[in-house]
Amino acid sequence: MLPNPQEISRIAEKLLKLETNREKLGRFLREIKNEVDIAGGEVLEQRISYPVEPWKSRIKVCAIDGGISQNSYHGLDIVVTRAVSVVAEYENGKLLTISYYPSSLPPAEVEIISDPFTDEEFNLKSSLIRQEREIRVAIEAGRKFSPDIILLDGSIVLHPSSKPAKTSPIYENYKRLLEVFKNLYSLPYLIAGCSEDSRGRKFCNLVSEKILSKIDSPLIPELKRILFGTRDTNLLFHVLEKNERTCIFSYGETPVTKDLGEEGKNIYSFYLRPAEFDRPLRIDFYAEGNPVRTGEKIASMVLSLCCHASYAFPAPLVEADLRAKLAERDVEIIHKQLVERTGMIPSLLKLRREVRPF
């Protein structure tokens, strides 16, 4: 039974109040963003935000995305993946050429998992399989086409939740994927990842530490409470203007970056607002030399690839997503083909929850 109208109204009122408070805090930060010095520690620049100019020169981009379809059966699991690199050349924001690697619609790769994993282990292993496929395609495309920049859909480092326990049967998958990421970082090109819907809170924590903690006001505890329940993109929607980026900051230490060793210390982040009517875009990148100079170049390039006023995402990554996408029915087709060749053996029986007669 759905909540009654009074409950919905109460929730709506609470949401409006929270958003109004975020907007007020965002306006305050927008007013002082050129006056405060927040450099130090994980923050590499002095100001909260900086203007960005679109990249004007010719640019070659390798944009990579992957798709996955998976399902569990009585005695095995099936994981189907596909990864595609869109190789696009632009000049002054205009598309000149486009090609694909390994092709515009490569065949999907199938992995049969017969180990008795738990649901959680199976989902994590599937994710690691998909990501390894994407990064290998990124490396191969980079070596073949020598782009100015390699763009991944998502981050350029595994999320901390992707690290299994050392006793887990999929820990070897994790270790192998870390080595594949290191191979990606070693390429002589700009390496960046764009997160379409970031849930990060790193910038909010930096604002709390670098700005609010230095202000003497009875309102500060309430402002910090608002920040505690706010994602970066919620706040930065009210702080950044179109064609602005935040300061560059360190990605920070996580269990995964620690496992990457020295390479894990060379990952940085910033937010960019390419579109007037959309939220800022989180960008993570790899830099061994001057992170600020590298971040400035990446921001300019990504800005030139975002061409929609209400959808802030690079066009080559949108194309890669469309090419790599797999439907749920794809794994069903493979299941059907296996049954045709083996008969309905016990391992291929569907789970009871999928074949309930009532």
C-alpha positions, 0 to 999 in steps of 0.5 A: 500500500502506498503512503497516504497523500499527507505523508507524500506532502510531508516528504516533499516539504522536507526535500524542498527545505533541504534543497533550499538550504543547499542552494543558499550554501551554494550561493554563499560559496559562489560569492566567495569562491574567488576570495578564499585560499583552499590550497593544501593537503589534498587540494592542489589549487587555491580557488574553489573554481576556475573557468574552462575554455573548450579545446580548439585544436584537432583532437583524437579521442578513444572513448570506451564503454562496456555492457554486461548481461548475466543470469544464474541457473541451477548449476552455473552462472552465465556472464555476457560482456561486450566492450567497444572503443569509439575513436573520434577526431574533432576540431573546434568541437566538430566531428571529423572522423569516427571509427570503432575498435574492435568493430562497430558491433563486436560479438559478445564474449561469454563466460560460464561460471560453475563455481558455487559462488554466493550471489554477492560473489557472483555479482562482484566477479561479473563486475570485475570481468566486465571492467577487465574487458573494458580496460583491455579494449582501452589499452588495445585501442590506445596502442593501435590509434595513438589518441590524445586522450583515452576516456572511460565511462566511469572512474579510472580506478576500481571503487573500494567496494570492488575489493574482495577479501583476500580469502575470497575465491575471486581475489585473483580476479581483483589482483589481475585487474589491478595489473591491467589498470597499471598497464593502462596508466603506463600508456603515453596518453591522457587517461581520464574517466567521466562518471555519469552519475557520481555519488561522491562526497569528497568535495563537500568534505573539503568545503567543510574542512577548508572553509566552514571550519575556519568561519566563526558563526553559530550557523556553521554546525547547521551548514556542516549538517547539510553538507553531511547529507549532500553529494558533491553534484547536489552542491556544485550545481549551485556553485559552478557556472557553465564552463567552470571546473572545481579545483583539482584534488587528490582522489585520496587513499582507499584500499584499492589505491593502496593496492595499486602502490605508487600508481595509486598516488597519481590519481586526481579528480575535479568536477566540470560543468559543461551544460547550463541545465545539467549537473556537474560531471565528475572526472578522475584522471591519471597524472605523474607529472604536473596534475594541474596542467594535466587536469586543465588540458583534460577539462578543456578537451572534455568540455569540447566533447559535450554538446548538449545544453541539458546532458553533460556527457562527452558525445563519444562516450554516449556513442560507446555506450550505445554500441556496447549495451547488452539486453537481458534477453542476450543471456537468455538467447545463449541459455536457449542455445545451450539447452538446444545442444545439451538438453535440459540438464540440471545445471541449466534449470532456471532458478525457482524464483524465475519459474513460479507457477503462481 
